Amino acid sequence: MHKKYDTITAIPKREYEGYIWGSDAKKPKVYCGNEKIGISENEGYIIEALLYCKKDNASLHIRHSGEYHIHEYNLDKLPEGAELKEIGYLSHSLNGVEKVCFKQLWLPKKDPNCENMEVLKMKALVFTGFNNCKNPKS
């Protein structure tokens, strides 16, 4: 369900929808359709990226804060009892994108305040693409 990558080059080359905000760019580069994206370390570093592969139902989150934090969530391999809730946000700096779509990932966890019964706790906010994207590679 959750996988961490140590380097950019370890990320699988797949068809993604999403955006990549490079260190040398004033705004993110938007990928509306399913485009094969190969991420290279030779083009500066990535400040932030959210990418979603529909084929594999996998979401990739990249953040750079002095070092890379790269996480992938496979939504087809959720643990028992997990629940997903869809949510969308209006886009501000992504040209041609109406809404950015996510799924909240809720997992059961024992809670000492509920007599150690399992309650759902939000584990992650997982990017799942765009709603109404019209401007590829902006």
C-alpha positions in Angstrom: 0.0 0.0 0.0 2.7 2.5 1.0 6.2 2.6 -0.4 9.1 5.1 0.1 11.7 5.9 -2.5 15.2 7.2 -1.6 16.0 8.8 -4.9 14.3 10.4 -7.9 15.7 7.8 -10.2 14.1 5.0 -8.2 10.6 6.2 -9.2 8.9 4.0 -11.8 8.6 5.5 -15.3 4.8 5.3 -15.9 2.0 7.3 -17.4 1.0 10.0 -14.9 -1.5 12.9 -14.5 -0.5 15.6 -12.2 2.2 18.3 -11.8 5.9 18.8 -11.2 7.2 22.0 -9.7 10.9 22.3 -10.5 13.4 24.5 -8.6 14.1 26.5 -11.8 10.4 27.2 -12.6 8.1 30.0 -11.4 5.1 27.7 -11.6 4.4 24.0 -11.9 4.3 22.0 -15.1 0.9 20.4 -15.5 0.4 17.0 -17.1 -3.3 16.6 -17.9 -3.4 13.4 -19.8 -1.7 10.1 -19.1 1.9 11.0 -20.2 5.0 8.9 -19.7 7.1 11.0 -17.3 10.7 10.2 -16.6 12.1 12.2 -13.8 15.7 13.2 -14.0 18.2 14.5 -11.4 19.9 16.6 -14.1 17.3 19.3 -14.3 17.6 20.9 -10.9 15.6 19.5 -8.1 11.8 19.1 -7.7 10.3 21.3 -5.0 7.0 19.5 -5.1 5.2 17.0 -7.3 1.8 15.2 -7.2 1.4 12.4 -9.8 -1.3 9.8 -10.3 -1.1 6.7 -12.5 -4.6 5.6 -13.4 -3.5 2.3 -14.8 -1.8 1.2 -11.6 -4.1 3.2 -9.3 -0.9 4.6 -7.7 -0.3 8.1 -6.3 3.2 9.6 -6.0 4.0 12.5 -3.6 7.4 14.2 -3.9 8.5 17.0 -1.6 12.0 18.5 -1.2 12.9 20.1 2.1 16.7 19.8 2.0 16.3 16.2 1.0 13.7 14.3 -1.0 10.6 12.8 0.7 9.1 10.5 -1.9 6.0 8.4 -1.1 3.8 6.2 -3.2 0.3 4.9 -2.3 -1.2 2.0 -4.2 -5.0 2.3 -3.7 -5.6 -1.2 -4.9 -3.6 -2.7 -2.0 -5.3 -1.2 1.1 -5.2 -3.0 4.4 -8.4 -4.6 5.8 -10.8 -2.0 7.2 -9.4 0.9 5.3 -11.8 3.5 3.9 -11.4 6.1 1.2 -13.3 9.4 1.0 -13.1 11.6 -2.1 -12.4 15.3 -1.8 -11.6 18.1 -4.2 -9.9 21.4 -3.9 -10.0 24.4 -6.2 -6.7 24.9 -8.0 -4.8 28.2 -7.7 -1.5 28.0 -9.6 -2.2 25.1 -12.0 -3.2 26.6 -15.3 -6.2 24.9 -16.9 -7.1 22.8 -13.9 -10.5 23.3 -12.3 -10.1 21.0 -9.3 -7.4 18.9 -7.7 -8.7 15.6 -6.5 -7.7 13.6 -3.5 -8.9 10.6 -1.4 -8.6 10.7 2.3 -7.2 7.4 3.5 -8.7 6.3 6.8 -7.3 3.3 8.7 -8.7 1.6 11.8 -6.6 2.0 15.0 -7.2 1.1 18.6 -8.0 4.2 20.6 -7.4 4.3 24.4 -10.1 6.9 24.7 -12.7 4.6 23.3 -11.9 1.6 25.5 -9.3 0.3 23.1 -11.9 -0.2 20.3 -10.8 0.5 16.8 -11.7 3.9 15.3 -10.9 5.3 11.9 -7.9 7.7 11.9 -6.9 9.6 8.8 -3.5 8.3 7.6 -2.9 10.3 4.4 -4.4 12.6 1.8 -3.7 10.9 -1.5 -3.7 12.7 -4.9 -5.9 11.1 -7.5 -5.6 13.5 -10.5 -7.5 16.5 -11.8 -11.2 17.2 -12.5 -11.6 19.1 -15.8 -8.0 19.7 -16.9 -7.7 21.5 -20.2 -4.2 22.8 -20.6 -1.5 20.1 -20.8 2.1 21.0 -20.0 1.3 24.6 -18.9 
